[in-house]
Amino acid sequence: MTRAAPGPVILALDSGTSVVKAVAFAADGTTIGSASRANLFSTDADGAVEQDMARTWTDARDVLAELVGRLAGREIAALAVTAQGDGTWLIDADGEPVAPAWLWLDSRAAVPAETFRASAAARIAFAHTGSGYNACQQSAHLLWLAEHRPEVLARAATAFHCKDWLYFCLTGTRVTDPSEACFTFGSWRERAYSDEVIEAVGVSRWRHLLPPVLEGTRDSHKLSAEAAAVTGLPEGLPVVLGYLDVACAALGAGLYGTGAEAGVSILGSTGMHLRLVPRAEEVRPNPAMTGYCMTFPVPGHTMQAQTNMAATLNMDWVADMAWEAAELAGAQRGRDRLQMLRALDDAVADARPGAVLYHPFISLAGERGPFTDSFARASLLGIDQTVRFAELARGVYEGLGFAARDCYLGTGKIPDIVYITGGAARSAPMRAIVAAAVNRPVRIAAQAEAGAAGAAMMAAVRIGMFPDMASCAEAWVAPLLGAREEPDPALAQLYDTLYPIYREAYAALPGVWRHLAASRETRHGN
């Protein structure tokens, strides 16, 4: 815990896919305490990825209560809420869940989503949303439920996302935020639902399930007596609905207010590459109809995002392969992935660059940015007998660098500087490779809880702790940015040569991916 001067505290609840956490911030943005627990969800062979809604609220209230107990009577000025994006969390008229929540990882709607993307209706929707359509979105979930579980929709009164559900549990109010409302059902220009989009995606019949849109930097609700009793927070405390976790993490990592045209790359389990556009007329949605145009919690600003499905998952894979090889050779030590990743960092730093090309499409869900293909799979190209293991590992790192470049170009341009956060940001070779791959300087965004910080920043503006988001970012974010790391000119030149080959290679593979998928299905069926 980092100690800060006495004064009012802002709490942020961040309910992610992996962890549910509560974080306390002092008025100057210093983190002064946190509590967390692992998030739980279930998977099934049919592609279902579901989460118990009541358990999610229990986990959220418990981490809040734990953190409040650690704050020793400190004045709490507000509570902000953010959470994992997409998904479908349905409640009835009495506020009770009607089914387990669908997470963004759920792939049951993958086939109809792929069919829809090729339709004229998809082009109509994209003209308003500026966001690609995929199986993780609530519109696809509603259509699947209508066909396969109509009784669930018949009982539902409101369709939430995760943060909306928690906000309802805290305040009793049914609302959603502009970011998720608009990239799924609305217009990033208007920051509101669009009836044309709702009709195009085929959910007009369930329009009544969509809650009103609330801008958290302007409006909030009070903590209910029931929520106060189970969290230890004061009844009537202002509760602020943040944007979804990606937008809040971008805000907390420096996408806005740091005096540069910056991009943010979040290299966690997935890779998210984010660019901020300050004027609507400058937004250029990807003509391939992929990525997202998201409203941002600053008036007039739009965040363009391209997200590749797997980032550190690729690094974890190569680390696990190294351990398996060691065990085959008779190693007796227990596995320690962090130890192996540190060893790989040293090996990668000294390895020959560009020895192989790697496509980091290792996720079973395929790829979604800057192209969408649920059949996409990872590949290594260019191997000969001179290639050593360290060069294979470096190729995996370089694949993530090329994916970052690919995604930024998919948002319209590569920003002037890139702030890197997420687990891979700790890797010096990874930062050097990203810098060279995008041929831009990079800086570490050292805010460890960027998503929670972004939500708390929205609350700080809402309650008047800061007059606007620019002054909040100057105080909370700018001091935590690491030193500027320039790209190596020779390495950048090499990657300029390799990047077109990287793209040419994966563009030739969709047919192969489909043949492989069919082969797996045949073998599984036998």
Rosetta blueprint (number, residue, H / E / L):
1 M L
2 T L
3 R L
4 A L
5 A L
6 P L
7 G L
8 P L
9 V E
10 I E
11 L E
12 A E
13 L E
14 D E
15 S E
16 G L
17 T L
18 S L
19 V E
20 V E
21 K E
22 A E
23 V E
24 A E
25 F E
26 A E
27 A L
28 D L
29 G L
30 T L
31 T E
32 I E
33 G E
34 S E
35 A E
36 S E
37 R E
38 A E
39 N L
40 L L
41 F L
42 S E
43 T E
44 D L
45 A L
46 D L
47 G L
48 A L
49 V E
50 E E
51 Q E
52 D L
53 M H
54 A H
55 R H
56 T H
57 W H
58 T H
59 D H
60 A H
61 R H
62 D H
63 V H
64 L H
65 A H
66 E H
67 L H
68 V H
69 G H
70 R H
71 L L
72 A L
73 G L
74 R L
75 E L
76 I E
77 A E
78 A E
79 L E
80 A E
81 V E
82 T E
83 A E
84 Q L
85 G L
86 D L
87 G L
88 T E
89 W E
90 L E
91 I E
92 D L
93 A L
94 D L
95 G L
96 E L
97 P E
98 V L
99 A L
100 P L
101 A E
102 W E
103 L L
104 W L
105 L L
106 D L
107 S L
108 R L
109 A L
110 A H
111 V H
112 P H
113 A H
114 E H
115 T H
116 F H
117 R H
118 A L
119 S L
120 A H
121 A H
122 A H
123 R H
124 I H
125 A H
126 F H
127 A H
128 H H
129 T H
130 G L
131 S L
132 G L
133 Y L
134 N L
135 A L
136 C L
137 Q L
138 Q H
139 S H
140 A H
141 H H
142 L H
143 L H
144 W H
145 L H
146 A H
147 E H
148 H H
149 R L
150 P H
151 E H
152 V H
153 L H
154 A H
155 R H
156 A L
157 A L
158 T E
159 A E
160 F E
161 H L
162 C H
163 K H
164 D H
165 W H
166 L H
167 Y H
168 F H
169 C H
170 L H
171 T H
172 G L
173 T L
174 R L
175 V L
176 T E
177 D L
178 P H
179 S H
180 E H
181 A H
182 C H
183 F H
184 T H
185 F H
186 G E
187 S E
188 W L
189 R L
190 E L
191 R L
192 A E
193 Y E
194 S L
195 D H
196 E H
197 V H
198 I H
199 E H
200 A H
201 V L
202 G L
203 V L
204 S H
205 R H
206 W H
207 R H
208 H H
209 L H
210 L L
211 P L
212 P L
213 V E
214 L L
215 E L
216 G L
217 T L
218 R L
219 D L
220 S L
221 H E
222 K E
223 L L
224 S L
225 A H
226 E H
227 A H
228 A H
229 A H
230 V H
231 T H
232 G L
233 L L
234 P L
235 E L
236 G L
237 L L
238 P E
239 V E
240 V E
241 L E
242 G L
243 Y L
244 L L
245 D H
246 V H
247 A H
248 C H
249 A H
250 A H
251 L H
252 G H
253 A H
254 G L
255 L L
256 Y L
257 G L
258 T L
259 G L
260 A L
261 E L
262 A E
263 G E
264 V E
265 S E
266 I E
267 L E
268 G L
269 S L
270 T L
271 G E
272 M E
273 H E
274 L E
275 R E
276 L E
277 V E
278 P L
279 R L
280 A H
281 E H
282 E H
283 V L
284 R L
285 P L
286 N L
287 P L
288 A L
289 M L
290 T L
291 G L
292 Y E
293 C E
294 M E
295 T E
296 F L
297 P L
298 V L
299 P L
300 G L
301 H L
302 T E
303 M E
304 Q E
305 A E
306 Q E
307 T E
308 N E
309 M L
310 A L
311 A L
312 T H
313 L H
314 N H
315 M H
316 D H
317 W H
318 V H
319 A H
320 D H
321 M H
322 A H
323 W H
324 E H
325 A H
326 A H
327 E H
328 L H
329 A L
330 G L
331 A L
332 Q L
333 R L
334 G L
335 R L
336 D L
337 R H
338 L H
339 Q H
340 M H
341 L H
342 R H
343 A H
344 L H
345 D H
346 D H
347 A H
348 V H
349 A H
350 D H
351 A L
352 R L
353 P L
354 G L
355 A L
356 V L
357 L E
358 Y E
359 H E
360 P L
361 F L
362 I L
363 S L
364 L L
365 A L
366 G L
367 E E
368 R L
369 G L
370 P L
371 F L
372 T L
373 D E
374 S L
375 F L
376 A L
377 R L
378 A L
379 S E
380 L E
381 L E
382 G L
383 I L
384 D L
385 Q L
386 T L
387 V L
388 R L
389 F H
390 A H
391 E H
392 L H
393 A H
394 R H
395 G H
396 V H
397 Y H
398 E H
399 G H
400 L H
401 G H
402 F H
403 A H
404 A H
405 R H
406 D H
407 C H
408 Y H
409 L H
410 G H
411 T L
412 G L
413 K L
414 I L
415 P L
416 D L
417 I E
418 V E
419 Y E
420 I E
421 T E
422 G L
423 G H
424 A H
425 A H
426 R H
427 S L
428 A H
429 P H
430 M H
431 R H
432 A H
433 I H
434 V H
435 A H
436 A H
437 A H
438 V H
439 N L
440 R L
441 P L
442 V E
443 R E
444 I E
445 A E
446 A L
447 Q L
448 A L
449 E L
450 A H
451 G H
452 A H
453 A H
454 G H
455 A H
456 A H
457 M H
458 M H
459 A H
460 A H
461 V H
462 R H
463 I L
464 G L
465 M L
466 F L
467 P L
468 D L
469 M H
470 A H
471 S H
472 C H
473 A H
474 E H
475 A H
476 W H
477 V L
478 A H
479 P H
480 L H
481 L E
482 G L
483 A L
484 R L
485 E E
486 E L
487 P L
488 D L
489 P H
490 A H
491 L H
492 A H
493 Q H
494 L H
495 Y H
496 D H
497 T H
498 L H
499 Y H
500 P H
501 I H
502 Y H
503 R H
504 E H
505 A H
506 Y H
507 A H
508 A L
509 L L
510 P H
511 G H
512 V H
513 W H
514 R H
515 H H
516 L H
517 A H
518 A H
519 S H
520 R H
521 E H
522 T H
523 R H
524 H H
525 G H
526 N L
